[in-house]
Amino acid sequence: MMQDFAGMKLRCKDGHWEMADFELRNIPGASGFEMWVACEAGGHNGGHWLARDSADTERVVVVSIPYQWPSAVDAFAARDRFAEQQGK
């Protein structure tokens, strides 16, 4: 069974949050993975899930409900794509 993986920082420039830890989560009983980013700015103590943008599948957005990536590779690619979109 895969363990959760936490690591590097991301910076969002839309004013909602600035620094966020990411965490890859294995979905119990499912064959997918979730990529979660924790909000740590402005007193907000929560997080968001990375998901494909339904209007443009090449983009990644943050959403408030878990999104299932088919593999850990896809989830990490989404994290990298999101960082690129944010100018990191």
Summary of the structure (lengths in Angstrom):
residues: 88
radius of gyration: 12.4
end to end distance: 31.4
largest distance: 36.9
contacts: 224
relative contact order: 0.22
helix: 16%
strand: 36%
